[in-house]
Amino acid sequence: MLNSAGTLTFFGLCFVFGGVAPGFDLLFGFTGPLSLGRVLNPARAVSTP
């Protein structure tokens, strides 16, 4: 059962997404360089009375 093509494809996709997810999190996460969270917090602090 573990040698079937569908099982190997599934585990291969899990392996690929497991590698891509941390990179995506680092780039687009709250503190990542492509995140707007770092910009919006000071802007929110300035705009509040």
VENWONOR-V29633 format. One record per residue. N is the residue number from 1. RES is the residue in one letter. OMEGA is omega in whole degrees, -180 to 180 (NA if undefined). D_FIRST is the distance of its C-alpha to the first C-alpha in whole Angstrom. Layout:
# VENWONOR-V29633
{{N;RES;OMEGA;D_FIRST} {N;RES;OMEGA;D_FIRST}}
This chain:
# VENWONOR-V29633
{{1;M;-180;0} {2;L;179;4} {3;N;-179;5} {4;S;-175;6} {5;A;-179;9} {6;G;-180;9} {7;T;179;8} {8;L;177;10} {9;T;179;13} {10;F;179;13} {11;F;176;13} {12;G;177;15} {13;L;177;17} {14;C;179;17} {15;F;-180;19} {16;V;180;21} {17;F;176;23} {18;G;177;23} {19;G;-177;25} {20;V;-175;27} {21;A;178;28} {22;P;178;30} {23;G;177;32} {24;F;180;33} {25;D;179;34} {26;L;-179;36} {27;L;-172;38} {28;F;180;38} {29;G;-176;38} {30;F;-178;41} {31;T;-178;43} {32;G;-178;41} {33;P;180;44} {34;L;-177;43} {35;S;175;43} {36;L;-179;46} {37;G;180;46} {38;R;-179;48} {39;V;-174;51} {40;L;-180;51} {41;N;175;52} {42;P;179;55} {43;A;178;56} {44;R;-180;55} {45;A;180;58} {46;V;-174;60} {47;S;180;60} {48;T;-178;61} {49;P;NA;64}}
